[in-house]
Amino acid sequence: MRNTPLLTSTPTHAVKTLAELYAIALAQAERAASTYDQMAASLTDGSDHSVEPVRCVFETLREREQDRIAEIKLRRSTLPRKEADAAPAIGPVDDLVPKSELVELADSSLFTPYQAWAIAVRHRQRAFVFWTYVAAHAAAPELRMAAETMAREALVDSDLLRRERRLAWRAGQPRKGEDAAEETSGEMSSAALMESLLLKEIVRWSQTLPPTDQEKLLSSNGLASADLAALSAELPGQSDSETTADMPRRVVRYAEQLTSIYLDESDRATDQAGLELAQSLAASSIARLARLRAFANSQRP
């Protein structure tokens, strides 16, 4: 399971306009292009031919980001003139290509094309997670659709980059295919168990809430008040040391772990059907996590 979250902080700010959304996307793409350009420039050393393949990867990644910048500007140009010309204040922008990762890689003897493509895969996975959160918080349909488009494009990108990463993998796989398949099966079995635990914890949490909040929590997770009786019968008793404040924290933790499992599964998928299933589960899980976090924050005194 992924040990660290893809995003150092999750988006909680609701984007209010398409101009703001495109400004955020543009800032992210420009920062990524600059980072990749700096990495390519740092590897321009005629005396060391071993870094040439890695430099070519970063040049390719820079060009991809420049194409993305042009596409975002084109979309922004379709907005009404007044909105397009506005310069919305967007605040700090998440760094989807952390320089710390690149510095660590540059100092490593494992600086290979495979490692460079792996950085790019994580970049677009971060973009997928980020825009899924933005879509979950969006109030207006057009904002949600635009954010979902960004998320889908990030998925397509990560799929293409993943293929490049596989092509760059020259050494043999560390484990046989049967072992990898066994781990995949184990992860999905773990996900099924975690889904069951999460469902029960949501029900337990709902029982401590006023009727209106209870209905809101249940309905946002595909449940109805009528389901409470049957599900409550399966719940173990609450321990003496457990407090009401523990419940939302545990629910959010389970939701985070499920998101990690599904993202890891999409990264390990060996066929298109498995990849699409894992990506769909990851998208749903991220949206659910955003809803649960927002609801938990709304319950704080």
C-alpha positions in Angstrom: 0.0 0.0 0.0 1.1 3.5 -0.7 3.0 4.8 2.4 2.6 8.5 1.6 -0.3 10.4 0.2 0.0 11.7 -3.4 -0.9 15.2 -2.3 0.7 16.8 0.7 -2.6 18.7 1.3 -6.0 18.0 -0.1 -7.9 20.8 -1.8 -10.8 22.1 0.3 -11.3 25.4 -1.4 -14.3 25.4 -3.7 -13.4 26.8 -7.1 -15.9 29.6 -7.9 -15.4 30.3 -11.7 -14.0 28.7 -14.8 -11.5 31.5 -15.0 -10.2 30.5 -11.6 -10.2 26.8 -12.5 -8.1 27.5 -15.7 -5.8 29.8 -13.8 -5.0 26.9 -11.4 -4.5 24.4 -14.2 -2.3 26.9 -16.1 -0.1 27.6 -13.0 0.3 23.9 -12.4 1.3 23.2 -16.0 3.7 26.1 -16.1 5.4 25.0 -12.9 5.7 21.4 -14.2 7.1 22.6 -17.5 9.7 24.8 -15.7 10.7 21.9 -13.4 11.2 19.5 -16.2 13.1 22.1 -18.2 15.4 22.7 -15.3 16.0 19.0 -14.9 16.8 18.6 -18.6 19.2 21.6 -18.5 21.0 20.2 -15.4 21.7 17.0 -17.4 23.3 18.8 -20.4 26.8 17.5 -20.0 28.6 16.4 -23.1 31.2 14.5 -21.1 28.6 12.2 -19.5 26.8 10.3 -22.2 25.1 8.0 -19.6 22.6 10.8 -18.7 21.6 11.5 -22.3 18.5 9.1 -22.2 17.3 10.7 -19.0 17.7 14.2 -20.4 15.6 13.2 -23.4 12.8 12.0 -21.1 12.7 15.3 -19.3 12.7 17.2 -22.6 9.8 15.1 -23.8 8.0 15.8 -20.5 8.6 19.5 -20.8 7.2 19.5 -24.3 4.1 17.7 -23.1 3.5 20.3 -20.5 4.0 23.1 -23.0 1.3 21.5 -25.1 -0.9 21.3 -22.0 -0.3 25.0 -21.4 -1.4 25.8 -25.0 -4.5 23.7 -24.6 -5.5 25.4 -21.3 -5.0 28.8 -22.8 -7.2 27.8 -25.7 -10.0 26.7 -23.4 -9.7 29.9 -21.4 -10.1 31.9 -24.6 -13.6 30.5 -25.1 -14.8 32.2 -21.9 -16.7 35.4 -22.1 -14.2 38.3 -22.7 -14.8 39.9 -19.3 -14.3 36.6 -17.5 -11.3 35.5 -19.6 -9.5 38.9 -19.0 -10.0 38.8 -15.3 -7.0 37.7 -13.2 -8.5 35.7 -10.3 -6.5 35.3 -7.1 -5.9 31.6 -6.8 -3.5 31.5 -3.8 -0.8 28.9 -3.4 -0.8 26.2 -6.1 -0.1 22.6 -5.3 3.3 21.5 -6.7 2.4 18.3 -8.6 6.1 17.7 -9.4 7.8 18.2 -6.1 11.4 19.3 -6.6 12.4 17.3 -3.5 11.6 14.0 -5.4 13.7 15.1 -8.4 16.7 16.2 -6.2 16.6 12.9 -4.4 16.5 11.1 -7.7 19.4 13.2 -9.2 21.6 12.3 -6.2 20.8 8.6 -6.7 22.8 6.1 -8.8 19.4 4.9 -10.0 18.8 7.9 -12.2 17.5 6.1 -15.2 14.8 6.7 -17.8 12.6 4.3 -15.9 12.9 6.5 -12.8 12.2 9.7 -14.8 9.0 8.2 -16.3 8.0 7.0 -12.8 8.2 10.6 -11.6 6.0 11.7 -14.5 3.4 8.9 -13.7 3.1 10.2 -10.2 2.8 13.7 -11.4 -0.3 12.9 -13.5 -1.7 10.7 -10.7 -1.5 13.7 -8.4 -3.3 15.7 -11.0 -6.0 13.1 -11.2 -6.5 13.1 -7.4 -6.4 17.0 -7.3 -9.0 17.5 -10.0 -11.2 14.8 -8.6 -11.2 16.7 -5.3 -12.0 19.9 -7.1 -14.9 18.3 -8.9 -16.2 16.9 -5.6 -16.2 20.4 -4.0 -17.6 22.2 -7.1 -21.1 23.7 -6.7 -21.8 24.7 -10.3 -22.3 21.9 -12.9 -20.0 23.6 -15.4 -17.2 23.7 -12.9 -17.7 20.1 -11.9 -17.7 19.1 -15.6 -14.5 21.0 -16.3 -12.7 19.5 -13.3 -13.9 16.0 -14.2 -12.5 16.6 -17.7 -9.1 17.6 -16.2 -9.2 14.4 -14.1 -10.0 12.2 -17.0 -7.2 13.7 -19.1 -4.8 13.1 -16.2 -5.9 9.4 -16.2 -5.2 9.1 -19.9 -1.8 10.8 -19.5 -0.8 8.5 -16.6 -1.8 5.5 -18.7 0.4 6.6 -21.6 3.3 7.5 -19.3 2.9 4.2 -17.5 3.5 2.5 -20.9 6.6 4.5 -21.4 7.8 3.5 -18.0 7.3 -0.2 -18.8 9.2 0.2 -22.1 12.1 1.8 -20.1 12.2 -1.1 -17.7 15.1 -3.1 -19.1 15.8 -5.4 -16.3 13.6 -8.4 -15.5 10.7 -8.0 -13.2 11.7 -8.7 -9.6 8.9 -11.2 -9.1 7.2 -13.7 -11.4 3.8 -12.8 -12.8 2.1 -15.3 -10.5 3.5 -13.6 -7.4 2.3 -10.2 -8.7 -1.1 -11.6 -9.4 -1.3 -13.1 -6.0 -0.5 -9.7 -4.4 -3.1 -7.9 -6.6 -5.7 -10.4 -5.4 -4.7 -9.9 -1.8 -5.0 -6.1 -2.2 -8.5 -6.3 -3.7 -9.5 -8.7 -0.9 -8.2 -6.2 1.6 -10.2 -3.5 -0.2 -13.4 -5.6 0.1 -12.8 -6.0 3.9 -12.0 -2.3 4.3 -15.2 -1.3 2.4 -17.2 -3.4 4.8 -15.5 -1.8 7.8 -16.0 1.7 6.4 -19.7 1.0 5.8 -20.2 -0.1 9.4 -18.2 2.9 10.8 -20.4 5.3 8.8 -23.5 3.7 10.2 -22.0 3.8 13.7 -21.1 7.5 13.3 -24.6 8.3 11.9 -26.2 6.9 15.1 -24.6 9.7 17.1 -26.0 12.5 14.9 -29.2 14.5 14.8 -31.8 13.2 12.3 -31.0 15.8 9.7 -27.2 15.3 9.8 -27.7 11.5 10.0 -29.8 11.6 6.8 -27.2 13.8 5.0 -24.3 11.4 6.0 -26.2 8.3 4.9 -27.6 9.6 1.7 -24.2 11.0 0.5 -22.8 7.4 0.9 -25.7 5.7 -0.9 -27.6 4.6 2.3 -31.0 5.3 3.6 -32.3 5.6 7.1 -34.3 2.4 6.5 -31.0 0.5 6.2 -29.9 1.4 9.7 -31.8 -1.3 11.6 -30.3 -4.1 9.6 -26.8 -2.7 9.5 -26.8 -1.7 13.2 -27.4 -5.4 14.1 -24.0 -6.3 12.7 -22.1 -3.7 14.7 -20.0 -4.7 17.6 -20.5 -2.8 20.9 -18.6 0.4 21.4 -15.5 0.1 23.6 -15.4 2.0 26.9 -12.3 4.0 25.7 -14.0 5.1 22.4 -15.4 8.6 22.2 -17.7 10.1 19.6 -14.8 12.2 18.3 -13.0 8.9 17.4 -15.7 7.9 14.8 -15.2 10.6 12.1 -11.4 10.1 12.4 -11.7 6.4 11.9 -14.1 6.8 9.0 -11.8 9.2 7.2 -8.8 6.9 7.9 -10.5 3.9 6.3 -11.6 6.0 3.3 -8.0 7.2 2.9 -6.7 3.6 3.0 -9.2 2.5 0.4 -8.1 5.3 -1.9 -4.5 4.3 -1.6 -5.4 0.7 -2.4 -7.3 1.6 -5.5 -4.6 4.0 -6.7 -1.9 1.3 -6.1 -4.0 -1.2 -8.0 -4.3 1.1 -11.0 -0.6 1.4 -11.0 -0.1 -2.3 -11.0 -2.8 -3.2 -13.6 -1.5 -5.4 -16.4 -4.5 -5.1 -18.7 -6.8 -2.4 -19.9 -9.9 -3.8 -18.2 -8.2 -4.0 -14.8 -6.8 -0.5 -15.3 -10.2 1.0 -16.1 -11.8 -0.8 -13.1 -9.1 0.3 -10.7 -9.3 3.9 -12.0 -13.0 4.0 -11.7 -12.8 2.7 -8.1 -10.1 5.2 -7.3 -12.2 8.1 -8.7 -15.2 7.1 -6.7 -13.1 6.6 -3.6 -11.5 10.0 -3.9 -14.9 11.7 -4.3 -16.2 9.8 -1.3 -13.2 10.8 0.8 -13.7 14.5 -0.1 -17.4 14.3 1.0 -16.5 12.6 4.3 -13.8 15.1 5.1 -16.1 18.0 4.3 -18.9 16.5 6.4 -16.5 15.8 9.3 -15.3 19.4 9.2 -18.9 20.6 9.3 -19.5 18.7 12.5 -16.6 20.3 14.4 -17.7 22.7 17.2 
